[in-house]
Amino acid sequence: MTDHKNPVINLNSKLTPDSTPQKTLRIIILHHKQSETNLLLGEIQKSGYKLTYKLTDNISELTNLLHKSNWDLIIANYNGPRYSALNALNITKEISLDIPFVVFADQYISKHSDEAIAVEVMKAGAHDFVTYENLIRLVPVVNREIKEAEIRAAHRRADETIRYQAYHDTLTRLPNRALFFDRLQHRIHSAQRNKTNVSLLLFNLSQFKNINEELGYHCGDILLQQLGSRLKSSLRQSDTIARMGGIEFAIIMPDIDHDNTIYTAKKILDLIETPFFINANNYHITTNIGIAFYPEHGLNADNLVKHADIALQSAKECKDGFYLYRNQQSYKPRKDVSLTSELHEAVKNEQLSVYYQPKVNFKTGNLSGVEALVRWDHPEHGFISPDEFIPLAEQTDVIREITIWVFECCLKQYNSWKSQGLALNISINISFKNLLDPSCHERVLRILEKNEVPPGAIELELTESTIMSDPVTTKRMMEFYTCRGIQFSIDDFGTGYSSLSYLKMLPVKVLKIDKSFILEMLNDDNDAVIVRATIDLAHNLGLKVVAEGIEDRATWDLLQILRCDVAQGYYISKAIPADELFEWIESFQHDFMQQHSLN
């Protein structure tokens, strides 16, 4: 053992006036000579880093260091009395650490051996090889490897967050429907083995629609976030609370008896009926809870959910606010069944309308296009959110009629705007079902031809999750449209667990980052990293990037710094009727442009 086994040493470099240390660099140096170690450190200091290093001359101590602390760089002498660089490299791999590993060949290694050693260590997985005679290479090697390691780390964080988003609701951070069913089935299997039971509570919110309509969706989102926090804090660690979609939630409780289940249901009723404090005011909502038990009411996840849903309908007519499923209980038609049948009439009777949300170019501040969004003003229920009726439409052929109707409206509107001097790109959402429907293809092309609209004026938006549900078929159908001049954009990117490397194989021109990342990027470093990495990599693939969900000036400013191409969100404008667009443009140019310095 050498006498260098002392605490981690700090070396603060003397910087020139115009240099700025990028970070404190934590280095392990595997070497048995202090003199050459000092030489290596002196060279690295020229890069402007602050250095913290630990010198070791044996594999055992190296292993301990790797386990105990985080390191930015390993520089290993090729060979020494009690170590070898190749052994050290294998140890690093076994621990699964992604640390730049640079092998150094000291002055005693023959120049004739350099090339053979370089090939050997690079094949083994080293990031680079630097010789004593060519030590001037060390600084650019370190700078390059540190930068690439940071990019890899950012990609890992992005992948981890994307995986998280695939199984969690982005607003409340609760498990989503997919994770709910996975956990419910897991709990049922566990209960089968251990001969225990599982309780399932299903509930939705009443009066929530009023809050959205009176205060806006942002306040509704705040309420849902507060609700998620309340529920998580009131349940056991073994329980699962999930947001099934919209205003519907579910709770899985393993190994709990009927009495404690009812006690929990009453507690949830009290939690939800406790006022929610939003914008300095208290707001009230209520709920009803349907309860089903495994194994009495179902031996698999689907049946248990079905029976909890039936109990939920009965709970709405029960003064207690909750209801336990009873075997042989009849199923009453739900509101969504009637809505599905009424959608056919809604298309015919002009209850649907198309609103347009403007998109703005970050560099110029000019209007770059609009997204078409369908609205339903129901004669009895009033405004019905697309999040509620579009999933119902996709279960039947009515989604085709809605899509064709939206196309007709958009193309007529395109010509109307064009006649007034505004040729505007229009984005239209298309479902996977319509993408696969040959009759839909033919009708879309006929509508384009009839209205004499150039195909390039239309952009079809597909969600990332739609693409990943059947990538091969989706790619083939997209090519059918793109070869006829219609472009595609990927909507809600970041929620479907794909990758940009996969997207480069698709005929895509535009990528829209999901608003869940945009909304939280000022407060969540992981979201900010994902947004930045997505923009950079999308640009490298030749894609234009749209950020949706921009709600404030600070988010706009940050996205502009990150070189995002197009902005969309309430900070720009909510979706508006077509006849209000010119008025919006005039107002936008007058008010908004005065507040921004657009480069």
Sequence and secondary structure as in RCSB ss.txt:
>XXXX:A:sequence
MTDHKNPVINLNSKLTPDSTPQKTLRIIILHHKQSETNLLLGEIQKSGYKLTYKLTDNISELTNLLHKSNWDLII
ANYNGPRYSALNALNITKEISLDIPFVVFADQYISKHSDEAIAVEVMKAGAHDFVTYENLIRLVPVVNREIKEAE
IRAAHRRADETIRYQAYHDTLTRLPNRALFFDRLQHRIHSAQRNKTNVSLLLFNLSQFKNINEELGYHCGDILLQ
QLGSRLKSSLRQSDTIARMGGIEFAIIMPDIDHDNTIYTAKKILDLIETPFFINANNYHITTNIGIAFYPEHGLN
ADNLVKHADIALQSAKECKDGFYLYRNQQSYKPRKDVSLTSELHEAVKNEQLSVYYQPKVNFKTGNLSGVEALVR
WDHPEHGFISPDEFIPLAEQTDVIREITIWVFECCLKQYNSWKSQGLALNISINISFKNLLDPSCHERVLRILEK
NEVPPGAIELELTESTIMSDPVTTKRMMEFYTCRGIQFSIDDFGTGYSSLSYLKMLPVKVLKIDKSFILEMLNDD
NDAVIVRATIDLAHNLGLKVVAEGIEDRATWDLLQILRCDVAQGYYISKAIPADELFEWIESFQHDFMQQHSLN
>XXXX:A:secstr
  TT  S EEE     TT     EEEEEEE S HHHHHHHHHHHHTTT EEEEEEE SHHHHHHHHHHS  SEEE
EESEETTEEHHHHHHHHHHTT    EEEEE TTS HHHHHHHHHHHHHHT SEEEESTTGGGHHHHHHHHHHHHH
HHHHHHHHHHHHHHHHTB TTT  B HHHHHHHHHHHHHHHHHHT  EEEEEEEEESHHHHHHHH HHHHHHHHH
HHHHHHHHHS TT EEEEEETTEEEEEEES  HHHHHHHHHHHHHHHHS EEETTEEE  EEEEEEEEETTT SS
HHHHHHHHHHHHHHHTT TTSEEE  TT      HHHHHHHHHHHHHHTT EEEEEEEEEETTT  EEEEEEEEE
EEETTTEEE HHHHHHHHHTSTHHHHHHHHHHHHHHHHHHHHHHTT    EEEE  HHHHT HHHHHHHHHHHHH
HT  GGGEEEEEEHHHHHHSHHHHHHHHHHHHTTT EEEEEEETSS   HHHHTTS   EEEE HHHHHHTTT H
HHHHHHHHHHHHHHHTT EEEEE   SHHHHHHHHHTT  EEESTTT   EEGGGHHHHHHHIIIIIHHH    
